[in-house]
Amino acid sequence: MRWLIIMFAAVLSVSAWALDLQQAKQQGLVGEQLNGLVGVVRGGGEVTAVANDINRKRLSSYQDIAQRTGTSLTVVQSRAGQYNIERTQAGDYIQLADGSWRKK
């Protein structure tokens, strides 16, 4: 019985870490920001870890684009943010200019 409980807890902990960006968006945990990064709407821990991981990858990509095109990182992020918000699915969160969140 004890092993069964341990196995069940292990399975639950693995599925808890399986949260990805799309799932987080659909659950209303994260949304797209004007600066091209993902923001945490609600939640913490794993949600913040997912957002940080995505943002690290996005920033790296934005820096590469800025360097290749001779554009500032701020401009690249702003354009990416606009693009990401336009492509956000209805019902997912987007951040407004005043910093508040609303469903698209």
N, C-alpha and C positions, 0 to 999 in steps of 0.2 A: 504494500500500500504506500509506503514511504517513497519508493522509487517512482510510483505512478504520479504522486504529487510533484516530485522533482521534475519528471519528464513534462508534465502539464505546465509547470511554471516556466520551463525552458522554452517550450513551444510558444507560450504567450509572450515571453520576452523577445523572441526572434520576430514574431509578427508585429510587435509594437515598434520595432526598429525598421520595419519594412515600409514605413510611410515614405512616399515619394512626393514630388512637387505637384503632380496632377491630383493626387489624392488629397493633399493638403489644401489645394485650391478648392476642390469640390466640397470639402468639409468646412470651408470658410475659415480656415486657420491662417492662411497667407493670402496675399494679394500683390498685384503689380503696382510699383511705385513710379512716379514721374522720372526718377533718376535712373531707371533701367534695372533697378534691383528689386528683389522680392522683400516684402515687409511682413512682419508677423501681425496679424489682425487680432488673434487671441491664441492663448496657449503659451507654452514655454518648453523648456527641456528639449525634447525631440524635435518639436516644431522649429525652435530657434536653431537647432543643429542643422536641420534640412535647409532652412533659409540661408544660414551662414555658408554652407557648402555650395549651394547654387550661386550665391553672390560672389564667392571667391572665384568660381569658374567664369561667371559673367564678367567680372572685373578684369580678369586676365585676358579674356577675349576682347573686351572694350579697349584695353591698353594696347593690344596688338593692332587693332583697327586704327586707333589714334596715331600710333607710331607710323604705320604704313601710309596713312593718308595725310599726315601732317596736320591733323585736326586735334584740338584739345580734348582731353578725356571728358571734360564737362559737356562739351557739345555732343560727343559720341554717346554718352550716357543719356542725355536729354532726348536725342533722336531714337535711341533704343527704347527708352521709356515710353515715348509716344507710340512707337510701333507695337510694343508689347501690350499696351493698354488697348489699342485698336483691335488687336487680335484676341483679347481676352473674351472668353465665352460668357454669354448672358448668365447671370446668377453668381459669377465669381466676383471677388472684391477688387476694386481699384482705389488708389489713393487720390484724393482731390488736392488741389493746390494749397488748401488750408491745412492739409495733413490729416483730414478725416477720411474715413473709409466708407464706401458705399458699394452696393451690389450693382453690377453693370446690367 
